[in-house]
C-alpha cells in the first residue's frame, strides 16, 4: 500500500513537471495533479485496453504508432473531465502524454520493490 501511495504522489509530481515544461498543459495545483494522476490511471487501466483492442487493425497497419494517438486521447480525455487539469489541443496532449509516460517509467523504476 505504501508503494502505491508513493507511486501516486510521484506521478502527480510528474504531471506538475509536464505542466511546467510544456506550454499547452496546465495543472492548477498539487491537489489537481493528484486527482488527474488518479483519473489517468483509471482511464489507462479501464479504457485503454478496450481502445487498443478495437483499433488493433490500425495499430498493426501503422506498426504500433497509433498507440501514441491512443495515449494522447487518454491524456486529453482526462483533462476534459477535470477542472484543474487542462490540455490546449491534440499536439499538446500527444507531447504531454509522451513526457508523462517517460516520467512514469522513471517513477516505476524508482518505486520498484524487490
N, C-alpha and C positions, 0 to 999 in steps of 0.2 A: 504494500500500500504506500509506503514511503517513497519507493522508486516511482510509482505512478504520479504522486503529487509533485515530486521533484521534476519529473519529465514535463508535466503540465506547466509548472512555473517557468521552466526553461524555454518551452515552446512559446509561451506568452511573451517572454523577453525577446525571443527570436522574431516574433511578429512586430514588436516595437522597433527592433532593428531594421526590419524590412520597411516599415513606415518611415523611419528616419532616413534610410538610404534612397528610397525610391519616391519621386515626387507624386506619382499617381496613386499611392497607397497612404491612407491616413488612419490612425488609431488615436482616440481621444485620451486614453489613459490606461493604466495597468489593469484596472477592472474590466474595461472593454476588451483589452488584449486577452485576459483570462477567459472571458466569455467567447470571444472569437476563436481562440485555440480549441475550446471545447466543441464549438459548433463545427469547426473544420475537421476535428477528429471524428465527430459523428457522421458528417457528410462523407468523409473518406472511408469510413468503415461500413456505412449502410448503402449509400447511393453509388459510390464509385464502382464497386464490383458489378452492379447491375448495368451501369453505363458501359463499362468495359466489355461485358458480355454482349450487350446489344449492338455495340459498334465494332465488334470483332472483325467483320469483313473490311471495314475502312481501315482499321488499325493494321491489319495484315497488308493491305494494299500500300499503305504509307510506311511500311516497315517499322511500325511502332511509334512513329512521330505523332499520330493522332492522340496518343496518351498525354502529350503535353497540352493539347486542347482540352481534354477531359479535366486535367489538373487545374487549368486556368478557369474552367467553368465552375469547378467546386469552390475555388477561391472567390470568384465573382459572386456565386450564389450565397456563400456565407456572408459576404459584405452586404448583399441586398436584403438579407433578413435581419441584420443587426443595425442598431443606431450608431454606436460608437466606432464602427469599422466601415471604411468606405474605400472603394476602388473606382478610379475615374473612367476606366474603359477596358476593352479586351486586352490590349497590349500591356497595360499596367498589371492586369490580372495574370497574364502569361509570365511576365518578368517577375512579378511578386511571388507567384507560385513556384517558380524555379528557385529563387533565392530562399524562400521559406522551406522548400524541400531539401536544399543543400544544408541549411542550418539545422533542419530536423535530423539529417544524417549525423551531423556533429553531436547533437543532443543525444541521439541513440547510442553513439559510441561512448559518450561521456557517462551515460547512466547505465551502461551495460553491466548487469550483475553477473558475477562469476562464481 
